[in-house]
Amino acid sequence: MYEVTIQHRSVAEKTFTAKDGGELRTLVYGVARAQGREVDNDSDMIAEIGAVRSRADIEGVGLIEVYGLTVEVKPAEDEIDYACEGHESLYVGLGESAYCDGTCKPRTKFDRAALVDLSFALDDEDLDESGGCGACGLEADQMCAACARCNCDRHDSCKRPTAAK
């Protein structure tokens, strides 16, 4: 079991879990896809992911650069903490409560929603860097013609330029 953190200045750090190499590979491929990169079963990337996993197991942490993002991989300190996914306990007849008591941490998987959130965050950053506004989704050439501000601001005092005839 691994704790995986995606690091980038435009992405709020969030730790995901990967139970094995397959889930880790899916996460890394998802990070590449979020950046608009096509990913096939590239043997070099598979080998690099395996090497990161080995570094995490041996050294305690492994880092992999996935185009513009850094993915940090650490072994989960206490795998038993991640055992519950909010389901009924298997040990109800042996004195356990019927449902999780809330003391464990549910696994946070890098799923489709996380992929979409990452894609949006990266897209917003691209808009901000190009002179647009990621918050309202405007490209630089879509800003107010009078004041060059975005939709996040009020434009009550703006006087639109008159069209030249």
Salt bridges, closest charged atoms under 4 A:
GLU23 OE1 - ARG107 NH2 2.39
ASP81 OD2 - LYS105 NZ 4.00
GLU85 OE2 - ARG107 NH1 3.88
GLU125 OE1 - HIS8 NE2 3.89
GLU125 OE2 - ARG9 NH2 2.95
GLU129 OE2 - ARG9 NH2 2.67
ASP156 OD2 - ARG154 NH2 2.40
